[in-house]
């Protein structure tokens, strides 16, 4: 880092959030009820897995960890949100903000990795049904879960290490070599568009890929292209070319497309999960259901 650069870190942040909205306390009450329901229901799931011997299998180790991460993640976020806005404690110190962010993103990363573990478990069960018990043992699943925790924590420690080197009071202004970040972001965006374009072209041109599953895959690739195109070019234009002003209507438009594509990505993954569920649950009837959907 340039020796002449001074890192400016604020003593605290003021969180404004949903200030000034009428009857907003009902939202916080609803959020509190959802949080309590989530903790209770996830606690029941964890208790069932702990006490039922038939559930002590590799798959349910991953399920237990996913539920545990959900409880800890919501506990790291919701009580603080309620305390901040419901009880008007809108000041948070710089160190506390970093701590909350660290735990929140560690647990968010763990949720994604845990879903990948469950997908891996089902992949092995489908691909190698006779060797499943040998490949996915309790020891293997415990090792994979531990590796996911290590990756998540290390990843966020590195991110926080870089974060404390930024001057928050000036945003990205004065951050050395920041243009390399935007260039890297541009390269990733181009690679994403090209690769997703290749996937969509293959699905369109290859007759063997014209199946319900690949319709969902095509839509997922299309949504990824639209979502990244709604976000990345604007980010690069804003910071790289110093166009930092945006009209209210344009801001709403960008937010609309951003959250629309994010929602579509989640729903598309649900559709793909449904396809695999039918393939696993009704393997003999899957082709019939699939041919019906192709009409």
Beta strands, then each sheet from edge to edge (+ up, - down):
strand 1: 12-14
strand 2: 91-93
sheet 1: 1+ 2-
end
